[in-house]
Amino acid sequence: MMLRQDSNQDGIEWITLTNPPVNVVTRALIEQLVAGLRRAADDPGTRVVVLGGEGRHFCAGADLREQQRAWQSDDLGPADLGEALYTALLDFPKPLIGMAHGAVAGAGLSIIACCDFAIAAAGTRISLPEIDVGVLGGISHARAALGKALVHYMALTGLPIEAEKLAHTGLFLEIVHPDSLRDRTAAIARTIADKEPEAARYTKQCMRAIEGLSQLAGYAREHALSKELRASGVTDRLVSQFLQR
């Protein structure tokens, strides 16, 4: 197995990439991660998922050896399953928090960018090194999180950038001491896990639905989803509880 799933009574599920030494993305890892996200989505006890990596690095990108073998044998490699992976991450119906440390390169950066937000350990390095091996695939997800100029620089140079220099970009919610990474991420996850699950589900659906829309069109979609949520009875119950405080 290249993936470990651990859950606790707080409603938090921890999904950890376990493909040493640097958690490269293989076809098997993608299949396991997609299946793991599906299980977490179907589990009523899971309210929040935290996605991290075991060892010194979160993820150093795609497995180039496996991808080259796939090209040579006219088979599917990890790059060919990328769309399925990113769809599973972006469409995951529950809150998804990335927990980054060490190297976050190529496909690893795309995975983090597909999370709702991420917490990073100080010293985390992100990069888009694909230009050095003549492949493409990380620019679109990174640009959505980091903006045009920075991502174009990264894609054209292949050079890593430390997380501390990205505080203005919004990729990482917080950058914390490595020893505090898991505890801080858990604290934020517990806050979210305490929310009403149906309200969290609709909030996630809304965030996905308004991407790319104008402000007014986004508001209209948001308002329509709010009416659906109220029709479920959740809104009236939560408003009553709030007013009774």
Phi, psi and omega in degrees: 000140178251016185213142175233134178241125178231135178237161177223178185287352178279357182085011180259130175249130180257118175252123187237127174288128183228065179235080185295156008269344187231017175057045177295152182274116176251172176299317180296319180297318178300313181299319180290322180292317178299316179294321179295320177295323179295318178296318180296323179294325183275347183275113181295341179279347179268121179251333181218144174242134173249127183250117181225188181226143180275149177089205187281342186225149174292301181191126183264020175104192182285154177282102184292327178296315179294320181295320179295319177299321179295318177299316184292331182256008181056043180245177178272131176248185181301325180296330182284344178258005183301318182298320178296320180296310185289330174296317179297322179289311184292327183265006179300126191279356181243162179304134184231116183250128174273145178231104191254144174203161178061224180276133174230088191240145173053243180300330177297319177293321178298320179298312179298319181294338179275350176286162179295321171195171182221151172250138183237146171281144175305139182092354175301138180239125177253150180200160173235081187274011187301329182299332182285346178238007173071036175234169179226160175151345184258352189291316189296314181292319181295319183294327177296331183263331190246344181094163189295304190299312183296316182292321177296321175298312181298317183291326183275337179257332185073005186277145178282154176232135180285147183303326182300336180273002185247013184302331183276352190272331183093000177295316181248129177294316180216153173239119189236168176299139182308325181290343182257359189302307184293317182297317180293318178297319179297321180298317179292318180298321179295321178301316180289321181297336180283349181283161176299122185304320182291323176295321178294321180296317179291325177297317176299315180299321180294314181302321179287320187291329186270356180301129178084355180271157173292168180302315182290318178294322178295318178297318180299318179292320178298316181295321179297318178292325177297322178294322177296317180297319179295323180297337179283348182095349183294316185298312181300320180294315181291322178296317179298317178297319180296317183288342180271357181293000000 
